[in-house]
Amino acid sequence: MTTLRGIDGVGFSRARSYAWSMKIAPVIPMKSQRQDDEDVWQADVLRLPTWVEEEGRPPLRPVIGMALSRRTGKIGSCGPDAVDLDSAARILGAVEALAADVGGWPAAVQVRSETLAPAVREKLGGHGVRVEVVPGLAALDAVAAHMAKNMGREAGVPSLLSVPNVTPGVIASFAAAAAEFFAATPWRILVAEDIIHVEAPRPDPGVRYASVMGSGGSEFGIMMLDSEDGWQAIKRLGPQAYMRDHTVWSVTAFEAVEVPFGELDLWEDLALPTVMDGKFPVAICFGPKRRMRRPTPRMLAFFEGLLRAITASTEEELAAGRWRKTVETAQGPLEFTLGLPAVLDALPEEVDPRRLPPALLQARAHRQIERLLAEREFASIEEANRFLNLRMAGFDLDAVEPATPQEQAEEMALLAAQEVGRAAIVLARKALALWPDCADAYTTLGEQSGDAEAASGFFEQAVAAGERALGAEAFTEYAGYFWGEHETRPYMRARLALARHLWDVGRKREAVSHYRELLRLNPNDNQGVRELIVPAMINLGDDDGAEEVLAAYPDDGLPSTLYNRALLVFRRHGGTAAARRLLTCALHENPYVPSYLLGEIELPDVLPEIITFGGEDEAVAYVAESKEAWQSTQGALDWLRARRFDAKKPRRKAVRTGEGSVRGGTSKKKPASCGAKPPTKRRSKS
């Protein structure tokens, strides 16, 4: 089925007539015909201001050859389905079609292009027809304008060509800068949270702060707001609500169907570069009352310069937090002063105590306890505890400063883990400069890397650094309660981050091997590894391994474990009574999971950091890890769909699984089990 976009009212019938009648013109024999010495024809190739859509194919903009008799007003055309013809062939086809219609030839044919004239002249010279090059084909342009008025409707975006004094040269310079920017992929080293303060120049109040888009993998380009906290406001209010009172400038890649036809024509006429596999860079402002406006020449030169300045910025300059770049633009050289406020805030030696993360405060508490215990010997554990309770009461952990380069690096790395983007990278590298075996710093570099191969290297270095810091004896001495020793935690965080990364890049069996080792070292599973390894094993077809892991936690009543138990029993025995009871318990503990598993609600692009027991955020986290396991189990989603509304309130007694029991009752008390999580937890970044 074929449809024409952008056509309504009376224009539809004319457009349909044009589209259906413009077939390849029959090639008429080059025999002698009547000559009209008073007629001059104008001929050109026209790109129609509409889109043709065919099912299963991308939208196509029809291109035709058209010839117009200035004396009679008759038109000959060639196309638009003659996709293999070049421009000269289209013009000749249109001229021949018109000649066949009027039964003769004109005295002259005027064409716009010096390049196409020789090919047209060669074909028509035998008929005594002159071929003239005329830049302005007024009569033909009037017909084209009439067609545009009746056929087309612009994409809704104002044309850049409608802005006074915006010339093709200015647009060409901007297009070149945009092509350089998109080819450099700066979103590999700058994430959306890396807010860039444009200190100078600033031609408009709405372009004080910029963000490079693309690290999320959806929309690419730059966005500019009038305040640093505008991004948080957009997240909180939504884009539409934010733009009721604020303007948002952006340079992003548009599909051809979203771009005004005049700009498309200019891009083709000047052979300007496109970006992102044929898309077009569009600078536009969205403002209050849904107004859209395009940049003036001065603003367009500013965007050209900003794109070039960001493209030319080095990682060393980003790490400094403030830098200058002088770049060429259509309006001459511009000097940009750019800053990264988050990096500048992270650089001072004095850290605001209110910014200290819980992990850092725990490290300080552990360090202070070790110092106190080293002061004297104790006759018993009870005596040591009494001493610690007395000395630690009311103690200000903010005052426990790191005393060695290792302690300084560990604290710096924990601060880095609270940041994103360049601020995190700057702090992590500063930590490594203090102590090369800082595992948490390497882990942060891996998490912030936009390149999968580079991230793998950082995570592997993190694990190796953790092993060196602990020493070989620790893996024997602490095995079985590894997380209980505070100095092991950077290593455990690094190894979990490596395992999750390996899974994401397709090295799934290696990931499961790391998960197994983490559980062996720390069966108490403070990191929630079983939530990852069970669906991973199911996805790999290792049901026995998944059952083995679940059997180690028979009293675990977490919703993730309940859903995994139900899925595993369904895989082995189908929708039996035991499977239904397990699913009923799971649905009772978290009823939000089915909506995400069944695709009724899409998973967010960013997973929640805070997870509440039984909450919707917990459902999102579970489905993100387990969706593949459910999808790979034949009939599992249909079974879930059928059972989700039939589930009755579970009874208080435990449900037996054959390998242990799960708590599925109505009591709000969590089952006391090895590794049980608290009702609310913070999701690990790794």
Sequence and secondary structure as in RCSB ss.txt:
>XXXX:A:sequence
MTTLRGIDGVGFSRARSYAWSMKIAPVIPMKSQRQDDEDVWQADVLRLPTWVEEEGRPPLRPVIGMALSRRTGKI
GSCGPDAVDLDSAARILGAVEALAADVGGWPAAVQVRSETLAPAVREKLGGHGVRVEVVPGLAALDAVAAHMAKN
MGREAGVPSLLSVPNVTPGVIASFAAAAAEFFAATPWRILVAEDIIHVEAPRPDPGVRYASVMGSGGSEFGIMML
DSEDGWQAIKRLGPQAYMRDHTVWSVTAFEAVEVPFGELDLWEDLALPTVMDGKFPVAICFGPKRRMRRPTPRML
AFFEGLLRAITASTEEELAAGRWRKTVETAQGPLEFTLGLPAVLDALPEEVDPRRLPPALLQARAHRQIERLLAE
REFASIEEANRFLNLRMAGFDLDAVEPATPQEQAEEMALLAAQEVGRAAIVLARKALALWPDCADAYTTLGEQSG
DAEAASGFFEQAVAAGERALGAEAFTEYAGYFWGEHETRPYMRARLALARHLWDVGRKREAVSHYRELLRLNPND
NQGVRELIVPAMINLGDDDGAEEVLAAYPDDGLPSTLYNRALLVFRRHGGTAAARRLLTCALHENPYVPSYLLGE
IELPDVLPEIITFGGEDEAVAYVAESKEAWQSTQGALDWLRARRFDAKKPRRKAVRTGEGSVRGGTSKKKPASCG
AKPPTKRRSKS
>XXXX:A:secstr
 EEEET  THHHHHHHHHHHH            EEEEEEEEEEEEEE SSEEEETTS  B  EEEEEEETTT  E
EEE SS TT  HHHHHHHHHHHHHHHHTEEEEEEEES TTTHHHHHHHHGGGT EEEE S  HHHHHHHHHHHHH
H    SS  GGGSTT  HHHHHHHHHHHHHHHHH GGGT  TT  EEEEE  SSGGGSEEEEE TTSS  EEEEE
SSTTHHHHHHHH HHHHTTT  EEEEEEE GGGS HHHHHHHHHTT   BTTTBEEEEEEE GGG EE   HHHH
HHHHHHHHHHHH  HHHHHHSEEEEEE  TTS EEEEEE HHHHHH SSS  GGG  HHHHHHHHHHHHHHHHTT
S  SSHHHHHHHHHHHHTT  GGG    SHHHHHHHHHHHHTT  HHHHHHHHHHHHHH TT HHHHHHHHHH S
 HHHHHHHHHHHHHHHHHHH TTHHHHSTTSGGGSGGGHHHHHHHHHHHHHHHHTT HHHHHHHHHHHHHH TT 
TT THHHHHHHHHHTT HHHHHHHHHT TT   HHHHHHHHHHHHHHH S HHHHHHHHHHHHH TTHHHHHTTS
S   SS  SEEETTSHHHHHHHHHHHHHHHHTSTTHHHHHHHHTTT     SS EE SS EE  SS  S    TT
   SEEE    
